């Protein structure tokens, strides 16, 4: 596994940005002192290959019965393609909503009810978008046996959402691992470390201090 190398590269290439005083706003409306732009990973061949190799190994271990890899649009699609290639499996991908033209498909690629699908996204914050993709796939007759991603913040919202859905989730990297590496590398100050740790414990409460 290349976990330490991957995290170091994410820090080195500023794919991870820290801004405690001017927080970022996530799609969920949550405010955060950290932003992880994993879409940038596609521009680094060595990094994306390490990610694909480690995720392929993780899926083979956690979901050995997998017959199809699914990419969640848009950021999950390239990684799903590289993982599927390493595992020699077919790939499908899931749009946020059905097309408004042609056959109106939300899912591209072929699968049947006997297939066992693992969906790939780049990042899990609350889990909302990937779990919507799970619902869409199952509505279309697919059998999703699990979800994986490059990174997860491991927030309470995500834990609750995945527990409620009953979908197994196996990420490659987690926020606690990232925070530990950031602290050990000296990339962040002790004050920044405390902010990042406090945010993770209760992100919605942390964001309230920025409300006007």
Z-matrix of the N, CA and C atoms (Angstrom, degrees):
N
C 1 1.460
C 2 1.535 1 109.92
N 3 1.319 2 116.03 1 151.40
C 4 1.462 3 121.11 2 -175.85
C 5 1.525 4 112.15 3 -116.42
N 6 1.332 5 117.53 4 28.34
C 7 1.464 6 120.97 5 -172.08
C 8 1.527 7 113.08 6 -52.56
N 9 1.333 8 117.43 7 -52.11
C 10 1.463 9 120.53 8 -177.62
C 11 1.520 10 111.29 9 -61.32
N 12 1.346 11 116.71 10 -41.20
C 13 1.463 12 120.83 11 179.66
C 14 1.524 13 111.33 12 -64.76
N 15 1.319 14 115.76 13 -40.82
C 16 1.469 15 120.04 14 -179.75
C 17 1.520 16 110.41 15 -64.86
N 18 1.338 17 117.46 16 -48.16
C 19 1.459 18 121.03 17 179.95
C 20 1.523 19 110.58 18 -61.33
N 21 1.333 20 117.14 19 -42.97
C 22 1.474 21 120.79 20 178.81
C 23 1.522 22 111.00 21 -59.96
N 24 1.328 23 116.59 22 -41.15
C 25 1.459 24 120.99 23 -179.46
C 26 1.532 25 110.61 24 -68.10
N 27 1.322 26 117.50 25 -39.24
C 28 1.468 27 121.14 26 178.16
C 29 1.526 28 110.56 27 -60.92
N 30 1.335 29 116.31 28 -38.14
C 31 1.466 30 121.43 29 178.82
C 32 1.530 31 110.09 30 -72.77
N 33 1.322 32 115.04 31 -47.76
C 34 1.474 33 121.49 32 -176.70
C 35 1.522 34 112.59 33 -59.31
N 36 1.332 35 116.64 34 -41.88
C 37 1.468 36 120.43 35 -176.77
C 38 1.536 37 112.52 36 -89.94
N 39 1.337 38 115.47 37 9.77
C 40 1.482 39 121.10 38 178.13
C 41 1.536 40 112.15 39 56.21
N 42 1.319 41 114.88 40 33.97
C 43 1.465 42 120.33 41 171.94
C 44 1.533 43 108.24 42 -72.60
N 45 1.329 44 113.92 43 -24.79
C 46 1.464 45 121.39 44 173.09
C 47 1.524 46 107.73 45 -104.50
N 48 1.337 47 116.99 46 126.72
C 49 1.462 48 122.44 47 -179.32
C 50 1.524 49 109.37 48 -120.09
N 51 1.321 50 115.77 49 135.33
C 52 1.460 51 121.31 50 179.40
C 53 1.521 52 110.28 51 -114.47
N 54 1.327 53 115.94 52 130.87
C 55 1.460 54 121.29 53 -179.48
C 56 1.538 55 109.26 54 -148.80
N 57 1.350 56 117.35 55 79.31
C 58 1.465 57 121.15 56 -176.42
C 59 1.526 58 114.35 57 -63.45
N 60 1.335 59 117.69 58 -31.96
C 61 1.461 60 120.82 59 -175.47
C 62 1.526 61 113.25 60 -88.01
N 63 1.326 62 117.40 61 -27.07
C 64 1.462 63 121.89 62 177.25
C 65 1.529 64 107.83 63 -125.25
N 66 1.321 65 115.78 64 83.28
C 67 1.473 66 120.00 65 -172.89
C 68 1.522 67 114.19 66 -66.41
N 69 1.304 68 114.00 67 157.22
C 70 1.461 69 122.11 68 176.11
C 71 1.522 70 108.97 69 -88.03
N 72 1.324 71 116.48 70 154.38
C 73 1.457 72 121.28 71 176.36
C 74 1.519 73 108.54 72 -109.83
N 75 1.327 74 116.81 73 121.79
C 76 1.459 75 121.56 74 178.12
C 77 1.528 76 110.45 75 -81.35
N 78 1.319 77 115.95 76 168.45
C 79 1.469 78 121.45 77 -179.93
C 80 1.529 79 111.56 78 -58.88
N 81 1.319 80 116.71 79 -28.76
C 82 1.471 81 121.62 80 -179.74
C 83 1.528 82 112.25 81 -75.97
N 84 1.353 83 116.45 82 -10.14
C 85 1.450 84 121.07 83 -175.24
C 86 1.522 85 112.30 84 95.77
N 87 1.318 86 117.03 85 -7.15
C 88 1.465 87 122.46 86 179.16
C 89 1.527 88 110.56 87 -68.35
N 90 1.349 89 116.20 88 138.17
C 91 1.462 90 121.31 89 174.22
C 92 1.522 91 109.13 90 -93.28
N 93 1.338 92 115.99 91 142.76
C 94 1.460 93 119.50 92 -176.17
C 95 1.528 94 111.35 93 -146.94
N 96 1.336 95 117.05 94 144.90
C 97 1.466 96 121.25 95 176.97
C 98 1.528 97 112.25 96 -83.28
N 99 1.337 98 116.72 97 1.55
C 100 1.469 99 120.24 98 -177.29
C 101 1.528 100 110.65 99 -136.23
N 102 1.325 101 115.32 100 140.25
C 103 1.468 102 120.11 101 177.46
C 104 1.518 103 108.35 102 -130.78
N 105 1.304 104 115.16 103 128.06
C 106 1.466 105 121.22 104 -178.55
C 107 1.525 106 108.25 105 -113.54
N 108 1.329 107 116.65 106 104.90
C 109 1.465 108 121.37 107 -175.60
C 110 1.529 109 110.04 108 -96.95
N 111 1.323 110 115.23 109 76.72
C 112 1.461 111 120.05 110 -174.59
C 113 1.521 112 113.68 111 -70.68
N 114 1.332 113 117.39 112 -8.92
C 115 1.474 114 119.31 113 174.17
C 116 1.526 115 110.77 114 -61.81
N 117 1.330 116 115.89 115 -25.99
C 118 1.471 117 120.04 116 -179.56
C 119 1.519 118 112.50 117 -69.55
N 120 1.330 119 117.94 118 -18.86
C 121 1.469 120 120.32 119 -176.68
C 122 1.522 121 112.90 120 -61.98
N 123 1.338 122 117.18 121 -24.31
C 124 1.468 123 119.34 122 -178.29
C 125 1.525 124 111.64 123 -66.83
N 126 1.336 125 117.65 124 -17.44
C 127 1.465 126 121.89 125 -178.27
C 128 1.525 127 113.16 126 -86.59
N 129 1.331 128 117.48 127 0.02
C 130 1.466 129 121.87 128 -177.75
C 131 1.529 130 109.27 129 -123.45
N 132 1.330 131 117.20 130 96.41
C 133 1.471 132 121.30 131 -174.60
C 134 1.529 133 114.93 132 -54.04
N 135 1.329 134 117.32 133 -44.79
C 136 1.468 135 119.66 134 -178.47
C 137 1.528 136 110.50 135 -66.38
N 138 1.333 137 116.59 136 -41.94
C 139 1.462 138 121.25 137 -179.65
C 140 1.526 139 110.75 138 -65.12
N 141 1.315 140 117.11 139 -48.40
C 142 1.468 141 119.36 140 -177.24
C 143 1.526 142 111.18 141 -65.82
N 144 1.343 143 117.22 142 -29.84
C 145 1.465 144 119.42 143 178.20
C 146 1.524 145 110.78 144 -71.26
N 147 1.330 146 117.00 145 -38.18
C 148 1.468 147 120.13 146 176.34
C 149 1.525 148 110.10 147 -63.66
N 150 1.338 149 115.79 148 -41.91
C 151 1.466 150 120.61 149 179.38
C 152 1.525 151 110.48 150 -62.38
N 153 1.337 152 116.13 151 -47.14
C 154 1.466 153 120.43 152 -178.76
C 155 1.526 154 111.52 153 -63.49
N 156 1.327 155 116.74 154 -41.38
C 157 1.470 156 120.56 155 179.67
C 158 1.522 157 111.46 156 -63.87
N 159 1.335 158 116.05 157 -45.74
C 160 1.462 159 119.91 158 -178.63
C 161 1.525 160 111.52 159 -67.82
N 162 1.340 161 117.70 160 -39.45
C 163 1.463 162 120.22 161 178.42
C 164 1.531 163 110.88 162 -68.61
N 165 1.324 164 117.19 163 -36.94
C 166 1.463 165 120.57 164 177.26
C 167 1.527 166 110.23 165 -62.32
N 168 1.332 167 116.04 166 -43.61
C 169 1.469 168 120.31 167 178.04
C 170 1.529 169 111.43 168 -65.47
N 171 1.327 170 115.91 169 -39.11
C 172 1.465 171 120.84 170 179.54
C 173 1.528 172 111.17 171 -64.19
N 174 1.328 173 115.85 172 -44.17
C 175 1.467 174 120.27 173 179.84
C 176 1.529 175 111.06 174 -66.00
N 177 1.334 176 115.73 175 -41.08
C 178 1.466 177 119.20 176 178.48
C 179 1.530 178 110.84 177 -61.07
N 180 1.331 179 116.46 178 -32.43
C 181 1.470 180 121.08 179 179.98
C 182 1.533 181 112.12 180 -80.89
N 183 1.343 182 116.52 181 -47.97
C 184 1.464 183 121.14 182 -173.96
C 185 1.530 184 113.60 183 -83.41
N 186 1.327 185 116.15 184 -30.19
C 187 1.468 186 121.00 185 -177.68
C 188 1.533 187 110.02 186 -133.39
N 189 1.327 188 117.69 187 63.58
C 190 1.468 189 120.94 188 -174.10
C 191 1.527 190 113.93 189 -62.98
N 192 1.346 191 117.10 190 -19.07
C 193 1.467 192 120.45 191 -178.47
C 194 1.523 193 113.28 192 -86.48
N 195 1.324 194 117.65 193 2.09
C 196 1.468 195 122.36 194 -177.45
C 197 1.527 196 112.50 195 -55.65
N 198 1.330 197 115.52 196 133.84
C 199 1.474 198 119.81 197 175.44
C 200 1.527 199 112.45 198 -117.30
N 201 1.339 200 116.74 199 -16.01
C 202 1.470 201 120.62 200 179.20
C 203 1.520 202 109.45 201 -143.75
N 204 1.344 203 115.44 202 139.25
C 205 1.460 204 122.02 203 173.07
C 206 1.528 205 107.85 204 -101.78
N 207 1.329 206 116.26 205 131.82
C 208 1.459 207 120.70 206 179.37
C 209 1.521 208 111.08 207 -115.30
N 210 1.335 209 117.19 208 137.07
C 211 1.454 210 121.75 209 177.11
C 212 1.514 211 110.79 210 -103.19
N 213 1.318 212 116.51 211 134.81
C 214 1.461 213 121.20 212 177.10
C 215 1.521 214 108.35 213 -91.66
N 216 1.342 215 116.16 214 122.37
C 217 1.467 216 120.69 215 -176.63
C 218 1.533 217 110.64 216 -66.13
N 219 1.371 218 115.20 217 143.23
C 220 1.457 219 122.93 218 -5.55
C 221 1.534 220 112.15 219 -101.47
N 222 1.329 221 115.24 220 -29.53
C 223 1.459 222 119.19 221 -170.61
C 224 1.522 223 114.35 222 -65.93
N 225 1.331 224 117.51 223 -23.75
C 226 1.455 225 119.51 224 -178.90
C 227 1.514 226 114.30 225 -81.07
N 228 1.344 227 116.52 226 -16.47
C 229 1.469 228 119.65 227 -173.02
C 230 1.530 229 113.77 228 -64.60
N 231 1.353 230 120.09 229 -51.97
C 232 1.470 231 117.80 230 -178.23
C 233 1.515 232 113.01 231 -61.33
N 234 1.325 233 117.16 232 -39.26
C 235 1.464 234 119.89 233 -179.69
C 236 1.527 235 110.94 234 -67.38
N 237 1.328 236 115.92 235 -38.55
C 238 1.467 237 119.54 236 176.81
C 239 1.525 238 110.47 237 -61.25
N 240 1.329 239 116.68 238 -39.09
C 241 1.473 240 121.27 239 -179.85
C 242 1.527 241 110.77 240 -64.58
N 243 1.323 242 116.92 241 -43.28
C 244 1.473 243 119.98 242 179.97
C 245 1.525 244 110.92 243 -68.22
N 246 1.315 245 117.25 244 -38.91
C 247 1.468 246 121.42 245 178.25
C 248 1.527 247 110.20 246 -65.11
N 249 1.336 248 115.94 247 -46.57
C 250 1.469 249 120.52 248 179.61
C 251 1.522 250 110.89 249 -59.43
N 252 1.317 251 115.95 250 -38.02
C 253 1.466 252 120.46 251 179.10
C 254 1.530 253 110.72 252 -63.81
N 255 1.317 254 117.01 253 -42.88
C 256 1.468 255 120.54 254 -179.69
C 257 1.526 256 111.70 255 -68.20
N 258 1.335 257 116.38 256 -32.57
C 259 1.464 258 120.55 257 -179.80
C 260 1.526 259 112.76 258 -92.18
N 261 1.338 260 116.31 259 -2.69
C 262 1.472 261 122.54 260 -178.48
C 263 1.529 262 111.03 261 56.32
N 264 1.332 263 114.28 262 46.67
C 265 1.462 264 120.66 263 -179.98
C 266 1.525 265 110.81 264 -119.86
N 267 1.338 266 117.42 265 157.04
C 268 1.464 267 121.09 266 174.91
C 269 1.527 268 110.04 267 -67.79
N 270 1.338 269 115.45 268 162.45
C 271 1.461 270 120.64 269 177.30
C 272 1.519 271 110.05 270 -129.43
N 273 1.324 272 114.98 271 145.42
C 274 1.464 273 121.97 272 168.58
C 275 1.524 274 106.19 273 -126.82
N 276 1.336 275 117.20 274 167.81
C 277 1.460 276 117.99 275 170.52
C 278 1.514 277 110.56 276 -141.36
N 279 1.348 278 113.54 277 153.41
C 280 1.465 279 121.26 278 -172.27
C 281 1.521 280 110.35 279 -118.12
N 282 1.329 281 115.86 280 123.50
C 283 1.465 282 121.25 281 176.32
C 284 1.541 283 109.96 282 -80.93
N 285 1.342 284 117.04 283 160.89
C 286 1.475 285 119.54 284 175.45
C 287 1.522 286 112.60 285 -63.36
N 288 1.338 287 116.29 286 -29.94
C 289 1.467 288 120.71 287 178.50
C 290 1.525 289 108.64 288 -152.77
N 291 1.320 290 117.96 289 162.54
C 292 1.472 291 120.30 290 -179.79
C 293 1.531 292 112.14 291 -62.49
N 294 1.318 293 116.13 292 151.50
C 295 1.461 294 120.84 293 175.28
C 296 1.524 295 109.33 294 -63.56
N 297 1.323 296 116.16 295 150.51
C 298 1.464 297 119.41 296 178.30
C 299 1.528 298 111.79 297 -97.84
N 300 1.350 299 115.51 298 17.12
C 301 1.467 300 119.71 299 177.55
C 302 1.530 301 108.79 300 -148.76
N 303 1.326 302 116.01 301 176.74
C 304 1.465 303 120.25 302 -179.35
C 305 1.516 304 111.24 303 61.00
N 306 1.325 305 116.21 304 -131.23
C 307 1.465 306 121.01 305 -179.41
C 308 1.532 307 112.77 306 -88.71
N 309 1.320 308 115.61 307 2.21
C 310 1.459 309 119.45 308 176.07
C 311 1.513 310 114.16 309 65.78
N 312 1.329 311 116.65 310 30.93
C 313 1.466 312 119.70 311 -176.78
C 314 1.533 313 111.88 312 -74.43
N 315 1.313 314 115.10 313 144.44
C 316 1.461 315 121.20 314 169.65
C 317 1.522 316 110.07 315 -100.78
N 318 1.329 317 115.57 316 -26.47
C 319 1.460 318 121.44 317 -179.41
C 320 1.514 319 109.64 318 -116.89
N 321 1.323 320 116.14 319 130.53
C 322 1.470 321 121.22 320 178.81
C 323 1.520 322 109.56 321 -109.26
N 324 1.308 323 115.64 322 136.72
C 325 1.456 324 121.41 323 -178.18
C 326 1.522 325 109.78 324 112.55
N 327 1.326 326 116.24 325 163.68
C 328 1.461 327 120.25 326 -176.14
C 329 1.518 328 112.79 327 -104.40
N 330 1.321 329 114.83 328 140.19
C 331 1.460 330 121.94 329 175.73
C 332 1.518 331 107.64 330 -157.66
N 333 1.328 332 116.13 331 164.16
C 334 1.467 333 119.86 332 175.76
C 335 1.521 334 109.67 333 -133.77
N 336 1.317 335 116.16 334 177.46
C 337 1.466 336 120.79 335 -173.35
C 338 1.528 337 113.38 336 -65.72
N 339 1.338 338 116.89 337 -17.68
C 340 1.460 339 120.19 338 179.86
C 341 1.527 340 113.23 339 -87.50
N 342 1.333 341 115.82 340 -12.55
C 343 1.463 342 119.28 341 178.85
C 344 1.518 343 111.00 342 -71.74
N 345 1.323 344 114.91 343 151.38
C 346 1.463 345 121.43 344 177.19
C 347 1.531 346 107.18 345 -116.94
N 348 1.337 347 114.91 346 112.98
C 349 1.460 348 122.02 347 -169.41
C 350 1.521 349 112.02 348 -105.23
N 351 1.336 350 115.83 349 134.87
C 352 1.461 351 121.78 350 170.22
C 353 1.520 352 107.65 351 -113.48
N 354 1.326 353 116.70 352 124.53
C 355 1.462 354 121.51 353 -179.80
C 356 1.528 355 110.57 354 -92.81
N 357 1.330 356 115.09 355 139.99
C 358 1.463 357 122.25 356 -178.48
C 359 1.521 358 110.39 357 -115.95
N 360 1.337 359 116.56 358 129.59
C 361 1.460 360 121.71 359 169.34
C 362 1.524 361 107.40 360 -125.76
N 363 1.326 362 116.59 361 164.75
C 364 1.462 363 117.88 362 -179.68
C 365 1.524 364 111.48 363 -79.16
N 366 1.350 365 116.17 364 -40.96
C 367 1.450 366 121.41 365 -171.59
C 368 1.530 367 110.60 366 -141.60
N 369 1.323 368 115.93 367 138.62
C 370 1.465 369 120.81 368 174.47
C 371 1.525 370 108.76 369 -115.97
N 372 1.332 371 115.47 370 119.29
C 373 1.463 372 120.28 371 175.27
C 374 1.527 373 108.38 372 -103.02
N 375 1.317 374 116.81 373 -73.64
C 376 1.473 375 119.94 374 175.06
C 377 1.525 376 111.48 375 -101.49
N 378 1.331 377 116.66 376 -15.04
C 379 1.464 378 120.78 377 -179.97
C 380 1.513 379 114.07 378 89.93
N 381 1.332 380 117.09 379 -1.58
C 382 1.459 381 120.74 380 -175.50
C 383 1.514 382 115.15 381 -58.62
N 384 1.335 383 117.53 382 -49.61
C 385 1.472 384 120.12 383 -174.78
C 386 1.525 385 111.99 384 -68.36
N 387 1.324 386 117.42 385 -41.60
C 388 1.464 387 118.83 386 -178.16
C 389 1.532 388 110.86 387 -71.64
N 390 1.330 389 117.71 388 -33.31
C 391 1.461 390 119.44 389 177.69
C 392 1.527 391 111.28 390 -72.26
N 393 1.329 392 117.12 391 -28.15
C 394 1.468 393 119.97 392 171.91
C 395 1.522 394 110.06 393 -66.55
N 396 1.341 395 116.18 394 -36.67
C 397 1.465 396 120.84 395 177.24
C 398 1.530 397 110.33 396 -66.57
N 399 1.332 398 116.94 397 -36.68
C 400 1.468 399 121.43 398 176.02
C 401 1.528 400 109.51 399 -60.97
N 402 1.329 401 116.38 400 -47.81
C 403 1.464 402 121.31 401 -179.82
C 404 1.524 403 111.52 402 -60.26
N 405 1.335 404 116.06 403 -43.74
C 406 1.468 405 120.58 404 -179.36
C 407 1.526 406 111.07 405 -63.26
N 408 1.337 407 115.98 406 -40.83
C 409 1.468 408 120.42 407 179.79
C 410 1.526 409 110.78 408 -66.22
N 411 1.304 410 116.31 409 -43.28
C 412 1.468 411 120.02 410 -179.37
C 413 1.529 412 111.30 411 -69.68
N 414 1.323 413 116.47 412 -33.89
C 415 1.470 414 120.57 413 176.64
C 416 1.526 415 110.21 414 -62.86
N 417 1.348 416 115.34 415 -31.13
C 418 1.463 417 121.16 416 179.81
C 419 1.531 418 112.17 417 -86.40
N 420 1.332 419 116.24 418 7.02
C 421 1.463 420 119.96 419 177.01
C 422 1.508 421 115.33 420 97.04
N 423 1.337 422 117.39 421 4.79
C 424 1.459 423 120.34 422 -179.13
C 425 1.523 424 112.69 423 -84.82
N 426 1.313 425 116.14 424 157.23
C 427 1.457 426 122.89 425 179.25
C 428 1.528 427 108.65 426 -114.18
N 429 1.339 428 116.12 427 99.49
C 430 1.469 429 120.65 428 -179.36
C 431 1.521 430 108.84 429 -88.75
N 432 1.325 431 116.24 430 117.44
C 433 1.466 432 119.96 431 -177.81
C 434 1.527 433 112.40 432 -95.94
N 435 1.334 434 116.44 433 -9.92
C 436 1.460 435 118.02 434 179.75
C 437 1.511 436 113.50 435 178.76
N 438 1.329 437 114.17 436 170.61
C 439 1.456 438 123.48 437 179.38
C 440 1.519 439 108.35 438 -129.90
N 441 1.326 440 116.13 439 142.37
C 442 1.457 441 120.62 440 174.24
C 443 1.526 442 108.75 441 -137.81
N 444 1.320 443 115.85 442 160.84
C 445 1.465 444 120.32 443 179.70
C 446 1.518 445 109.67 444 -154.00
N 447 1.332 446 115.42 445 165.94
C 448 1.461 447 119.71 446 175.93
C 449 1.526 448 109.49 447 -67.22
N 450 1.348 449 114.89 448 -43.79
C 451 1.457 450 119.72 449 -171.28
C 452 1.518 451 110.98 450 -144.12
N 453 1.324 452 116.17 451 148.11
C 454 1.460 453 121.32 452 171.53
C 455 1.520 454 109.07 453 -136.89
N 456 1.322 455 115.73 454 144.46
C 457 1.463 456 119.99 455 175.17
C 458 1.528 457 111.11 456 -79.12
N 459 1.321 458 117.50 457 -13.74
C 460 1.466 459 122.18 458 -177.09
C 461 1.535 460 111.15 459 53.78
N 462 1.323 461 115.06 460 47.85
C 463 1.460 462 120.24 461 178.71
C 464 1.526 463 110.60 462 -82.50
N 465 1.338 464 117.33 463 156.22
C 466 1.465 465 120.76 464 178.93
C 467 1.528 466 112.66 465 -55.36
N 468 1.344 467 116.96 466 -38.70
C 469 1.468 468 120.76 467 -179.77
C 470 1.522 469 111.34 468 -58.95
N 471 1.337 470 115.88 469 -44.05
C 472 1.463 471 120.12 470 -178.73
C 473 1.526 472 111.22 471 -66.02
N 474 1.331 473 115.96 472 -43.48
C 475 1.467 474 119.81 473 179.10
C 476 1.527 475 110.48 474 -58.17
N 477 1.330 476 115.28 475 -44.81
C 478 1.461 477 120.45 476 -179.21
C 479 1.527 478 111.13 477 -65.04
N 480 1.351 479 116.08 478 -44.50
C 481 1.470 480 120.16 479 -177.79
C 482 1.529 481 112.10 480 -64.68
N 483 1.319 482 117.25 481 -40.70
C 484 1.466 483 119.65 482 179.60
C 485 1.528 484 111.22 483 -71.71
N 486 1.327 485 116.48 484 -36.16
C 487 1.465 486 120.03 485 177.48
C 488 1.528 487 110.09 486 -62.66
N 489 1.329 488 116.11 487 -45.38
C 490 1.464 489 120.94 488 -179.82
C 491 1.531 490 111.31 489 -63.52
N 492 1.326 491 116.25 490 -38.14
C 493 1.471 492 120.46 491 -176.33
C 494 1.519 493 112.15 492 -75.04
N 495 1.332 494 116.81 493 -25.06
C 496 1.457 495 120.48 494 -177.31
C 497 1.517 496 113.21 495 76.29
N 498 1.337 497 116.60 496 12.98
C 499 1.466 498 121.49 497 -179.21
C 500 1.524 499 109.50 498 -91.51
N 501 1.317 500 116.88 499 129.13
C 502 1.461 501 121.25 500 177.82
C 503 1.524 502 109.49 501 -71.68
N 504 1.331 503 115.37 502 138.33
C 505 1.465 504 120.27 503 -177.01
C 506 1.523 505 110.25 504 -128.74
N 507 1.335 506 116.83 505 128.16
C 508 1.463 507 121.45 506 -179.16
C 509 1.529 508 109.84 507 -133.52
N 510 1.338 509 118.54 508 94.74
C 511 1.465 510 121.92 509 179.49
C 512 1.525 511 112.07 510 -84.02
N 513 1.325 512 116.06 511 159.78
C 514 1.460 513 120.32 512 176.37
C 515 1.527 514 111.09 513 -81.72
N 516 1.334 515 116.46 514 -49.63
C 517 1.456 516 122.02 515 -177.21
C 518 1.523 517 110.53 516 -122.97
N 519 1.335 518 116.33 517 149.87
C 520 1.461 519 120.23 518 179.52
C 521 1.533 520 111.10 519 -127.21
N 522 1.309 521 114.99 520 160.91
C 523 1.462 522 121.69 521 -179.62
C 524 1.528 523 112.47 522 -58.29
N 525 1.332 524 119.96 523 -45.53
C 526 1.469 525 119.27 524 178.44
C 527 1.535 526 112.58 525 -57.47
N 528 1.334 527 116.96 526 -38.07
C 529 1.467 528 120.39 527 177.93
C 530 1.524 529 110.60 528 -65.54
N 531 1.338 530 115.72 529 -42.45
C 532 1.460 531 120.87 530 178.68
C 533 1.520 532 111.37 531 -63.04
N 534 1.332 533 116.13 532 -46.37
C 535 1.459 534 121.04 533 -178.41
C 536 1.527 535 110.93 534 -61.72
N 537 1.313 536 116.68 535 -40.68
C 538 1.470 537 121.66 536 178.44
C 539 1.526 538 110.34 537 -61.94
N 540 1.332 539 116.17 538 -44.41
C 541 1.467 540 121.05 539 -179.24
C 542 1.526 541 110.96 540 -67.38
N 543 1.330 542 116.77 541 -41.94
C 544 1.469 543 121.30 542 178.05
C 545 1.524 544 109.90 543 -59.54
N 546 1.310 545 117.06 544 -42.91
C 547 1.461 546 121.71 545 -178.32
C 548 1.528 547 111.06 546 -67.59
N 549 1.330 548 116.57 547 -44.51
C 550 1.469 549 121.17 548 -178.74
C 551 1.519 550 112.53 549 -66.57
N 552 1.337 551 115.99 550 -32.71
C 553 1.470 552 120.53 551 -176.53
C 554 1.525 553 112.79 552 -78.02
N 555 1.349 554 116.29 553 -13.99
C 556 1.459 555 118.96 554 -177.65
C 557 1.522 556 112.35 555 78.27
N 558 1.331 557 115.28 556 11.36
C 559 1.469 558 120.49 557 -178.71
C 560 1.517 559 111.49 558 -71.58
N 561 1.344 560 116.96 559 -23.13
C 562 1.461 561 121.36 560 178.46
C 563 1.527 562 109.72 561 -125.65
N 564 1.325 563 115.55 562 154.57
C 565 1.463 564 120.56 563 178.13
C 566 1.528 565 109.40 564 -81.52
N 567 1.324 566 116.14 565 167.64
C 568 1.467 567 120.12 566 178.66
C 569 1.528 568 110.30 567 -63.37
N 570 1.340 569 116.52 568 -33.65
C 571 1.467 570 120.51 569 178.11
C 572 1.529 571 110.29 570 -65.71
N 573 1.340 572 116.28 571 -43.95
C 574 1.469 573 120.70 572 178.80
C 575 1.530 574 110.52 573 -64.46
N 576 1.318 575 116.28 574 -39.13
C 577 1.469 576 121.04 575 178.09
C 578 1.523 577 110.13 576 -59.11
N 579 1.344 578 116.28 577 -45.05
C 580 1.468 579 120.48 578 -179.64
C 581 1.528 580 111.18 579 -62.90
N 582 1.347 581 116.34 580 -40.14
C 583 1.463 582 120.66 581 178.94
C 584 1.524 583 110.46 582 -63.18
N 585 1.327 584 116.17 583 -47.05
C 586 1.460 585 121.30 584 -178.18
C 587 1.536 586 111.54 585 -64.79
N 588 1.305 587 116.32 586 -35.90
C 589 1.468 588 120.87 587 178.76
C 590 1.541 589 110.61 588 -70.52
N 591 1.343 590 115.66 589 -42.95
C 592 1.463 591 120.62 590 179.31
C 593 1.523 592 111.24 591 -63.68
N 594 1.330 593 116.58 592 -42.82
C 595 1.473 594 120.99 593 178.15
C 596 1.525 595 110.26 594 -57.94
N 597 1.314 596 116.67 595 -45.12
C 598 1.458 597 121.25 596 -175.70
C 599 1.523 598 112.28 597 -64.56
N 600 1.311 599 116.29 598 -31.85
C 601 1.472 600 120.30 599 -178.46
C 602 1.531 601 111.98 600 -69.75
N 603 1.356 602 116.41 601 -34.88
C 604 1.470 603 120.15 602 178.99
C 605 1.533 604 108.78 603 -156.98
N 606 1.333 605 117.30 604 78.93
C 607 1.472 606 121.12 605 -172.91
C 608 1.526 607 115.06 606 -60.88
N 609 1.325 608 117.61 607 -37.50
C 610 1.469 609 119.25 608 -178.49
C 611 1.525 610 110.56 609 -68.32
N 612 1.304 611 116.59 610 -40.55
C 613 1.474 612 120.50 611 178.10
C 614 1.526 613 110.56 612 -66.04
N 615 1.333 614 116.78 613 -40.18
C 616 1.466 615 121.16 614 179.31
C 617 1.529 616 110.49 615 -59.65
N 618 1.315 617 117.19 616 -40.70
C 619 1.462 618 121.58 617 -175.79
C 620 1.517 619 113.75 618 -71.20
N 621 1.328 620 117.30 619 -19.75
C 622 1.473 621 120.70 620 -176.64
C 623 1.517 622 113.06 621 -63.31
N 624 1.335 623 117.23 622 -26.10
C 625 1.463 624 119.10 623 -177.50
C 626 1.533 625 112.15 624 -70.67
N 627 1.341 626 115.61 625 -12.44
C 628 1.469 627 119.47 626 178.62
C 629 1.528 628 112.32 627 -96.93
N 630 1.323 629 115.38 628 -2.02
C 631 1.457 630 118.96 629 179.59
C 632 1.522 631 110.60 630 -72.88
N 633 1.339 632 115.06 631 141.05
C 634 1.470 633 119.70 632 -178.78
C 635 1.517 634 109.76 633 -97.29
